Amino acid sequence: MSKSRFILSSALALTVSCSSFATEFSRIPFYEHLHANPELSFQEKETAALLAETWRKAGFDVTEGLGGHGVVGILKNGDGPMVMLRMDTDALPVKEQTGLAYASQQRALEQTGQEVDVMHACGHDVHMTVGTETALNLAARTSEWQGTLMVIAQPAEERGAGAKAMLEEGLFERFGVPDYNLSLHTLATLPAGQIGFVPGWMMANVDSVDIHLKGVGGHGAYPHNAKDPIVLAASIIMDLQTLVSREIHPVEPGVVTVGSIHAGTKHNIIPDSANLQLTVRSYSDATRDTLLQGIERIATKNAEAMGFGPELMPVVEVKDEYTPALWNDPALVERGVGVMKRTIGEANVIEVSKEMGGEDFARYGRTEHKIPSFMIRLGVVPQAKWDAYQRGEAALPSLHSPFFAPDPDKSIDTGVKALTAMALDLLSIGSQ
């Protein structure tokens, strides 16, 4: 028996009735199984199988294998709008250090061939559990709504590749164009039981840029006989800091970070090459263009100023890993926030800050269809940890931390209530 089938039979007392199925879904065993059995990007085979089987038992028409290990579930309930509910499925190459009884012990081979530890250090296990329970709730309450519910389990979010792959393989052409897109993401700076929201820009454009520098190698004692790519790299790195501080409007967000530099082998050898790896963040397309064009200009002009010939000009490569900025439709946010406040209490729904992180959920709303989208931020910090943090006695582990440990029951319960209420509102018979 596969792991997915084992957990499904143990976590759920399966019945023929969709209503009974939703009632008997057990969120904590489901969540703990996902947490203990994480899978890296592009490797989400067992995770996808579990979700597909769970949704299929609840009455969804399920398609597997879209964009890799992507899963699409469709539940049609008469005429009306289509609401898409997206959850992401992949985990990270992180060694878990939470000490939880259900902590991950999994190891896997990364794309590089390196064996790594694997952990759900970004909360995708929470996302899948909330999304699945929400879907089962709606399957059990079809008398309260009318239209079509599309649930998707998206692979490879951490690589910024899953949404693109599912769209390229015909997600909307094959299954229909949603009228609304909903999703959620854990927030490691908000207590469990609360939900954060951001109208408008919420997360940034993400570009990865490689700068390949060429030089002329030589002896460290005779630098005049060489062309030193390390000195060139240092000059480029410092000048890159002026892109945001001097070329972008002061109120417009932008980030240029050199996260990696590789060059040389020994103290007294000038190498013949150096390589820089950058992450570039922005919101507007204009700012993105300014930053990317500025990186190439700075690299080239620094090389020219140092006397590097045409054959030694830097090569600037913008990687094919672009993730567009996430825009939360303001009208949909206003509508959803009102629904959530009525559902979980006004004090538990708060506006939070936008971020320069990236999320490929943005791709679904920024196709030619311009679908109104809304991603909520789900507080997950256990209350005792939050209280200690408020007293200045403890730090809060961030997303991607080996110590990231949500309060699953309270977090999931809050997320399910919020997403269920918003979906019912968008699909409600009286509002159509």
C-alpha positions in Angstrom: 0.0 0.0 0.0 1.4 3.4 -1.0 2.0 6.1 1.7 -0.9 8.2 0.3 -3.4 5.3 0.5 -2.2 4.4 4.0 -2.7 7.9 5.4 -6.0 8.3 3.6 -7.5 5.1 5.1 -6.1 5.9 8.6 -7.0 9.6 8.7 -10.5 9.2 7.2 -13.3 6.9 8.0 -14.3 6.6 4.3 -17.9 6.5 3.4 -19.8 6.7 0.1 -21.5 10.0 1.1 -19.6 13.2 0.2 -21.2 14.8 3.2 -20.0 12.1 5.6 -16.6 12.2 4.0 -16.2 15.9 4.7 -17.5 15.5 8.3 -15.1 12.7 9.0 -12.0 14.3 7.5 -9.4 14.5 10.3 -7.2 17.5 9.8 -4.4 16.8 12.3 -3.5 13.3 11.0 -3.7 14.6 7.5 -1.5 17.6 8.3 1.0 15.5 10.4 1.4 13.0 7.5 2.1 15.8 5.1 4.6 17.4 7.5 6.4 14.1 8.1 6.6 13.2 4.4 7.7 16.3 2.5 8.8 16.2 -1.1 11.1 18.6 -2.9 10.0 20.6 -6.0 9.4 18.5 -9.0 9.2 15.4 -6.8 5.8 15.7 -5.2 4.5 12.3 -6.4 3.1 10.9 -3.2 1.8 14.2 -2.0 -0.1 14.7 -5.3 -1.5 11.1 -5.1 -2.9 11.8 -1.5 -4.6 15.0 -2.5 -6.0 13.5 -5.7 -7.5 10.5 -3.9 -8.9 12.6 -1.1 -10.6 15.0 -3.5 -11.9 12.2 -5.7 -13.5 10.5 -2.7 -15.3 13.7 -2.0 -16.9 13.8 -5.5 -14.4 16.0 -7.4 -13.5 15.2 -11.0 -9.8 14.9 -10.6 -7.0 15.2 -13.2 -3.4 14.4 -12.2 -0.1 15.1 -13.8 -0.6 18.6 -15.0 2.6 20.6 -15.1 4.5 17.8 -13.5 2.9 16.6 -10.3 0.0 19.1 -10.4 -3.5 18.1 -9.6 -6.8 19.7 -10.7 -10.1 19.0 -9.0 -13.4 20.2 -10.5 -16.8 20.2 -8.7 -19.7 21.5 -10.8 -22.8 22.6 -9.1 -25.1 24.2 -11.6 -24.7 27.5 -13.4 -22.7 30.3 -11.9 -19.2 31.6 -11.4 -16.0 29.6 -11.1 -13.8 30.0 -8.1 -10.3 28.6 -8.1 -8.7 27.6 -4.8 -4.9 27.0 -5.2 -2.6 25.3 -2.8 1.2 24.6 -3.3 2.7 21.2 -2.5 6.5 21.3 -2.5 8.9 21.4 0.5 12.5 22.7 1.0 16.0 21.3 1.4 16.1 22.1 5.1 17.0 19.8 8.0 14.1 20.1 10.5 15.1 21.0 14.1 11.7 21.5 15.7 11.7 18.4 17.9 8.1 17.7 17.0 7.0 14.1 17.3 6.0 14.2 13.6 9.1 16.0 12.5 10.4 15.2 9.0 13.2 12.6 8.8 13.1 12.6 5.0 16.1 12.9 2.7 16.1 13.2 -1.1 18.3 14.0 -4.1 18.2 17.7 -5.2 18.4 18.6 -8.9 22.1 19.0 -8.5 22.4 15.3 -7.4 23.2 16.3 -3.8 21.4 14.4 -1.0 19.6 16.8 1.3 17.2 16.8 4.2 13.7 17.8 3.4 11.2 19.9 5.5 7.9 21.8 5.0 9.6 24.9 6.4 7.3 27.3 4.5 3.9 26.0 5.5 2.8 24.3 2.4 1.6 21.4 4.5 -0.7 23.9 6.2 -1.8 25.3 2.8 -2.7 21.8 1.5 -4.7 20.9 4.7 -6.6 24.1 4.7 -7.3 23.9 1.0 -8.4 20.3 1.1 -10.7 20.8 4.1 -12.2 23.9 2.5 -12.9 21.9 -0.6 -14.5 19.1 1.4 -16.7 21.6 3.2 -18.0 23.1 0.0 -18.6 19.6 -1.4 -20.8 18.9 1.6 -22.7 22.2 1.4 -23.8 22.3 -2.3 -27.2 23.4 -1.3 -25.7 26.8 -0.3 -23.9 27.7 -3.5 -24.1 27.4 -7.2 -21.3 27.4 -9.9 -18.0 25.6 -10.2 -15.2 25.0 -7.7 -11.7 24.4 -9.1 -9.1 23.2 -6.6 -5.5 22.9 -7.8 -2.5 21.4 -6.1 0.5 23.2 -7.6 4.0 21.8 -7.6 7.4 23.6 -7.6 6.3 26.9 -6.1 9.7 27.2 -4.3 11.3 27.1 -7.8 8.9 29.6 -9.2 8.0 27.0 -11.9 4.8 25.2 -11.0 2.2 27.8 -11.9 3.9 28.5 -15.2 4.0 24.8 -16.0 0.4 24.2 -15.2 -0.7 27.2 -17.3 1.5 26.2 -20.2 -0.1 22.7 -20.2 -3.6 24.3 -20.6 -5.0 24.7 -17.1 -7.5 27.4 -18.1 -8.1 26.0 -21.6 -8.9 22.5 -20.4 -10.8 23.3 -17.2 -12.2 26.8 -17.7 -11.2 30.3 -16.8 -12.0 31.2 -13.1 -13.9 34.3 -12.2 -12.0 34.5 -9.0 -8.7 33.1 -7.6 -8.2 32.5 -3.9 -5.1 31.2 -2.0 -3.3 31.5 1.3 0.2 31.7 2.7 1.4 31.2 6.2 2.8 34.2 8.0 5.5 33.6 10.7 4.9 37.0 12.4 1.2 36.7 13.2 -0.4 34.5 15.9 -2.5 31.6 15.0 -6.2 32.6 14.9 -5.5 35.8 12.9 -5.5 36.5 9.2 -3.5 39.3 7.5 -4.5 40.9 4.2 -2.8 43.3 1.7 -4.7 45.2 -0.9 -2.9 45.8 -4.2 0.8 44.8 -4.5 1.6 42.1 -2.0 4.7 40.3 -3.2 7.4 41.3 -5.7 8.7 40.5 -9.1 11.5 38.1 -8.7 14.4 37.8 -11.2 17.6 35.8 -10.9 20.6 37.2 -12.7 24.0 35.7 -13.3 27.0 37.9 -14.2 29.9 36.0 -15.8 33.1 38.0 -15.7 36.1 37.2 -17.9 39.7 38.2 -17.0 43.3 37.3 -17.7 44.8 35.2 -15.0 48.3 35.6 -13.6 50.5 35.7 -10.5 49.3 37.8 -7.6 52.6 39.4 -7.3 52.5 40.7 -10.8 48.9 42.1 -11.2 50.0 44.5 -14.1 50.3 41.4 -16.3 46.7 40.3 -15.6 43.2 41.5 -15.8 41.7 40.9 -12.4 38.0 39.8 -12.5 37.8 39.9 -8.7 38.6 43.6 -8.6 36.1 44.1 -11.4 33.5 42.1 -9.4 34.1 44.2 -6.3 33.6 47.4 -8.3 30.4 46.1 -9.9 29.0 45.0 -6.5 29.5 48.4 -5.0 28.1 50.3 -8.0 25.0 48.0 -8.1 24.0 49.6 -4.8 23.3 52.9 -6.6 20.6 51.4 -8.7 18.0 51.5 -5.9 19.4 54.5 -4.0 19.9 56.8 -7.1 17.9 55.5 -10.0 14.6 54.4 -8.5 12.0 56.8 -7.1 12.5 56.9 -3.2 9.0 55.6 -2.6 9.2 52.8 -5.2 10.4 49.5 -3.7 13.4 47.7 -5.3 16.1 45.3 -4.2 19.4 44.2 -5.8 21.2 41.6 -3.8 24.4 39.8 -4.7 23.9 36.5 -3.0 26.9 34.6 -4.4 30.4 35.3 -5.7 32.7 32.6 -6.9 36.3 33.2 -8.1 39.8 31.9 -7.6 41.6 29.0 -6.1 44.6 30.2 -4.2 46.0 33.2 -2.3 48.6 34.2 -5.0 46.7 33.4 -8.2 44.7 36.0 -10.1 41.9 33.9 -11.7 40.7 34.3 -15.3 37.0 34.4 -14.3 34.5 35.3 -11.6 30.8 34.7 -11.3 28.1 36.6 -9.5 24.5 35.5 -8.7 21.9 38.2 -8.0 18.3 38.3 -6.9 16.4 41.3 -8.1 13.0 42.4 -6.6 10.5 45.0 -7.8 6.8 45.7 -8.1 6.3 47.8 -11.2 7.4 46.7 -14.7 9.1 50.1 -15.1 11.2 49.5 -12.0 12.0 46.0 -13.1 13.3 47.2 -16.5 15.4 49.9 -14.8 17.1 47.5 -12.5 17.8 44.8 -15.1 19.1 47.3 -17.7 21.1 49.0 -15.0 22.8 45.8 -14.0 24.0 45.1 -17.5 25.2 48.7 -18.0 27.1 48.8 -14.7 28.8 45.5 -15.5 29.8 46.5 -19.0 30.9 50.1 -18.1 33.0 49.0 -15.2 34.8 46.5 -17.4 35.5 49.2 -20.0 36.7 51.6 -17.4 39.2 49.0 -16.2 40.6 48.5 -19.6 39.0 45.1 -20.3 38.9 44.6 -24.1 35.8 43.6 -26.2 36.6 40.0 -25.9 36.5 40.3 -22.1 33.2 42.0 -21.7 30.9 40.6 -19.0 28.0 38.4 -19.9 24.8 39.2 -18.0 22.2 36.4 -18.0 18.7 37.0 -16.8 17.6 33.5 -15.8 14.3 32.0 -17.1 13.0 31.9 -13.5 11.0 35.1 -13.4 8.1 35.3 -11.0 5.7 38.2 -11.5 4.6 40.5 -8.7 1.4 39.4 -6.8 -1.5 41.9 -7.1 -4.4 41.4 -4.8 -7.5 42.8 -6.5 -8.6 45.7 -4.2 -12.4 45.1 -4.7 -12.1 41.4 -4.1 -9.9 42.1 -1.0 -12.5 44.5 0.4 -15.3 42.0 -0.2 -13.3 39.1 1.3 -12.2 41.1 4.3 -15.8 41.9 5.2 -16.7 38.3 4.9 -13.8 37.2 7.1 -14.5 39.8 9.8 -18.0 38.5 10.1 -16.8 35.0 10.3 -13.8 35.0 12.6 -14.1 38.4 14.3 -13.1 41.9 13.2 -10.1 42.0 15.6 -8.7 38.8 14.0 -8.5 40.2 10.4 -5.8 42.9 10.1 -3.9 44.6 7.3 -0.2 43.6 7.2 2.8 44.9 5.3 3.5 44.0 1.7 6.8 42.1 1.1 9.6 41.7 -1.4 9.3 37.9 -1.4 7.9 36.2 -4.4 4.9 33.9 -5.0 4.0 32.4 -8.3 0.3 32.4 -7.4 0.6 35.8 -9.2 0.7 34.1 -12.6 -2.9 32.9 -12.5 -4.3 36.4 -12.1 -1.8 38.1 -14.5 -2.7 36.1 -17.6 -4.6 37.7 -20.5 -7.7 37.0 -18.5 -6.9 39.4 -15.7 -8.6 37.3 -13.1 -9.3 39.0 -9.7 -7.1 37.3 -7.2 -6.7 37.4 -3.4 -4.1 35.6 -1.3 -4.6 35.9 2.5 -1.8 35.6 5.1 -2.5 33.0 7.7 -1.1 33.5 11.2 0.5 30.3 12.5 2.5 31.3 15.6 1.5 29.3 18.7 0.0 31.5 21.4 2.7 30.7 24.1 5.5 31.5 21.6 3.7 34.7 20.6 3.3 35.9 24.2 7.0 35.2 24.9 7.9 37.2 21.7 5.7 40.1 22.8 7.5 40.1 26.2 10.9 40.1 24.4 11.8 36.7 25.7 11.8 34.8 22.4 12.4 35.2 18.8 10.0 34.0 16.1 11.4 31.5 13.6 11.0 32.8 10.1 9.7 30.9 7.1 12.3 28.6 5.7 13.8 28.2 9.3 14.5 24.7 10.5 12.7 25.7 13.7 9.4 26.8 11.9 6.6 25.0 13.8 3.0 26.3 13.3 0.1 25.7 15.7 -1.6 23.4 13.3 -5.1 23.0 14.8 -5.8 26.7 15.4 -4.1 27.8 12.2 -5.9 25.3 10.0 -9.3 26.0 11.7 -8.9 29.7 11.1 -7.8 29.3 7.5 -10.7 26.9 6.7 -13.3 29.2 8.2 -12.0 32.1 6.2 -11.6 30.4 2.8 -14.9 28.5 3.1 -16.7 31.8 4.0 -15.2 33.7 1.1 -15.8 30.9 -1.4 -19.5 30.6 -0.3 -19.9 34.3 -0.6 -18.5 34.4 -4.2 -20.6 31.3 -5.1 -23.7 32.2 -3.1 -27.0 31.8 -5.1 -28.4 35.1 -3.8 -25.4 37.1 -5.1 -25.6 35.9 -8.7 
